[in-house]
Amino acid sequence: MIPAATAASFLLVVVLGAMSPGPDFVVVTRSALTGGRRAGIAAGLGIALGVFAWVVAIALGVAAVLTASAVAFTVVKLVGAAYLVFLGVKAWLAVRRGDYRDLGEDEHKDPLKAAAAFRQGLFTNLLNPKVAVYFLALLPQFLPADGSTLQTLELAAIATAGTVLWFVTLAVVVGALKKVFRSGRVRRGLDAVLGSLLVALGLKVAAGTA
């Protein structure tokens, strides 16, 4: 078993890492704005599942193979970059269509479904090999020299819990602030900004493979 103090320290580091701005942050924020609290939480749960999958992959040695292969690493990065650009372009298309109206008690005309938000969160995380690199560097700092696969899986569970903690909190806060963004004009501006951020992040990832 992982000592309680070690588990608490690892949880803190994971939460702080999750809080750093990046694709996951943007996806959860936009999901909460376009689909409400439920969609934002679903996106966060998808991201958390991606984190769990990466840490399990590390325990099985799969992530080590990926990061050791420049070709495989580049392919995953490019696919991930394309997916981020795809999400950004979807936001831009929503802006261009102008399907916005001032929101009263009704929700958005075509709100983002929780299942779709979950998939977006999951794919955004799984298609980001930097997550594997991050945990490959982080896990040895919290595992004993003779650490077992079971202890790695314990850390995977802690990493998942920390990710859920942060992104559910973010989704709840953004979902509550959605009431502030009832104006169609404001929503259109937010979609333009968040879409641009997703495209910029995707292009940055793609450029990093050159």
C-alpha positions in Angstrom: 0.0 0.0 0.0 1.1 3.6 -0.7 1.7 5.5 2.6 -1.0 8.0 3.4 1.5 10.9 3.4 2.8 9.9 0.0 -0.7 9.5 -1.4 -1.7 12.9 -0.1 1.4 14.5 -1.7 0.7 12.8 -5.0 -2.9 13.9 -5.0 -1.9 17.5 -4.4 0.6 17.4 -7.3 -2.0 15.8 -9.6 -4.6 18.5 -8.8 -2.1 21.3 -9.3 -1.0 19.8 -12.6 -4.7 19.5 -13.7 -5.3 23.1 -12.9 -2.7 24.3 -15.4 -4.3 25.8 -18.5 -4.4 23.5 -21.5 -6.7 21.5 -23.8 -8.5 19.7 -21.0 -9.3 23.0 -19.3 -10.7 24.5 -22.5 -12.8 21.4 -23.3 -14.4 21.3 -19.8 -15.0 25.0 -19.8 -16.7 25.0 -23.2 -18.7 21.8 -22.4 -20.1 23.5 -19.3 -20.9 26.6 -21.2 -22.6 24.9 -24.1 -24.2 21.9 -22.3 -24.4 23.1 -18.7 -23.0 21.6 -15.5 -23.9 18.0 -16.5 -21.9 18.2 -19.8 -19.0 19.9 -18.1 -18.8 17.2 -15.4 -19.1 14.5 -18.1 -16.2 16.0 -20.0 -14.2 16.0 -16.7 -15.0 12.4 -16.1 -13.8 11.6 -19.7 -10.5 13.3 -19.0 -10.2 11.4 -15.7 -10.7 8.1 -17.4 -8.0 9.1 -19.9 -5.6 9.8 -17.0 -6.4 6.4 -15.5 -5.8 4.7 -18.8 -2.4 6.5 -19.2 -1.2 5.5 -15.7 -2.4 1.9 -16.3 -0.5 1.9 -19.6 2.6 3.0 -17.7 2.1 0.2 -15.3 1.9 -2.2 -18.2 4.9 -0.6 -20.0 2.8 0.5 -23.0 3.4 4.2 -22.4 7.1 3.6 -22.1 7.1 2.0 -25.6 5.2 5.0 -27.0 7.5 7.6 -25.6 10.5 5.6 -26.7 9.3 5.5 -30.3 9.6 8.9 -32.0 7.3 7.8 -34.8 4.5 6.5 -32.6 4.8 9.6 -30.4 4.6 11.9 -33.4 1.6 10.1 -34.9 -0.4 10.3 -31.6 0.6 14.0 -31.2 -0.6 14.8 -34.8 -3.9 13.0 -34.3 -4.4 14.8 -31.0 -3.6 18.1 -32.7 -6.0 17.4 -35.5 -8.7 16.6 -32.9 -8.2 19.9 -31.1 -8.4 21.8 -34.3 -11.6 19.9 -35.2 -13.2 20.9 -31.9 -12.1 24.5 -32.4 -13.5 24.6 -35.9 -16.8 23.3 -34.6 -16.9 26.2 -32.2 -16.1 28.6 -35.1 -18.9 27.1 -37.2 -21.3 27.7 -34.3 -20.3 31.3 -34.3 -20.7 31.6 -38.1 -24.1 30.0 -38.0 -25.2 32.4 -35.4 -27.6 30.0 -33.7 -27.7 32.0 -30.6 -30.5 33.6 -28.8 -30.9 35.3 -25.4 -31.4 32.6 -22.8 -34.2 32.8 -20.3 -35.2 29.7 -18.3 -34.7 27.6 -21.5 -31.5 26.0 -22.3 -29.5 26.4 -25.5 -31.4 25.3 -28.6 -29.1 22.4 -29.2 -27.1 21.8 -25.9 -24.1 19.6 -25.8 -25.1 16.2 -24.6 -23.3 14.6 -21.7 -22.2 11.6 -23.8 -20.7 13.8 -26.4 -18.9 15.9 -23.8 -17.6 12.7 -22.2 -16.1 11.5 -25.5 -14.5 14.9 -26.1 -12.8 14.9 -22.7 -11.7 11.3 -23.1 -10.3 11.7 -26.6 -8.6 15.0 -25.8 -6.7 13.4 -23.0 -5.9 10.0 -24.7 -4.6 11.8 -27.8 -2.2 13.9 -25.7 1.0 11.8 -25.3 2.4 14.5 -23.1 0.2 13.1 -20.4 2.2 9.9 -20.6 5.4 11.8 -20.4 4.2 13.7 -17.4 3.2 10.6 -15.4 6.3 8.7 -16.5 8.4 11.4 -14.9 6.1 11.8 -11.9 5.3 8.3 -10.8 8.9 7.2 -9.9 9.0 10.1 -7.4 6.2 8.6 -5.4 6.9 4.8 -5.8 9.3 2.9 -3.6 12.3 1.4 -5.3 10.7 -2.0 -5.3 7.3 -0.6 -6.2 4.7 -3.1 -7.5 2.2 -2.9 -10.2 -0.5 -2.8 -7.6 1.1 0.3 -6.0 1.2 1.9 -9.5 -2.5 1.1 -9.9 -3.1 2.7 -6.5 -1.5 5.9 -7.8 -3.6 5.6 -10.9 -6.7 5.6 -8.8 -5.4 8.6 -6.8 -4.6 10.5 -10.1 -8.1 9.8 -11.4 -9.7 11.0 -8.2 -7.6 14.2 -8.2 -8.5 14.9 -11.9 -12.2 14.3 -11.1 -12.0 16.6 -8.1 -10.6 19.5 -10.1 -12.6 19.2 -13.3 -15.9 18.6 -11.5 -15.2 21.7 -9.4 -14.4 23.6 -12.6 -17.6 22.4 -14.3 -19.8 23.3 -11.4 -18.3 26.8 -11.2 -18.6 27.4 -14.9 -22.1 25.9 -15.0 -23.1 28.3 -12.2 -21.6 31.2 -14.1 -23.6 30.1 -17.2 -26.4 32.2 -15.8 -24.2 35.2 -16.4 -23.7 34.3 -20.0 -27.4 34.2 -21.0 -26.8 36.8 -23.7 -26.5 35.3 -27.2 -23.8 37.9 -28.0 -21.7 36.9 -25.0 -22.1 33.2 -25.8 -21.0 33.9 -29.4 -17.9 35.8 -28.2 -17.0 32.9 -25.8 -17.4 30.3 -28.5 -15.1 32.4 -30.7 -12.5 32.8 -28.0 -12.6 29.1 -26.8 -12.6 27.9 -30.4 -9.6 30.0 -31.2 -7.8 28.6 -28.1 -8.5 25.0 -29.2 -7.2 25.7 -32.7 -4.1 27.5 -31.4 -3.4 24.6 -29.0 -3.8 22.1 -31.8 -1.4 24.1 -34.1 1.1 24.4 -31.3 1.1 20.7 -30.7 1.4 20.0 -34.4 4.3 22.5 -34.7 6.1 20.8 -31.9 6.3 17.6 -33.9 8.4 19.3 -36.6 
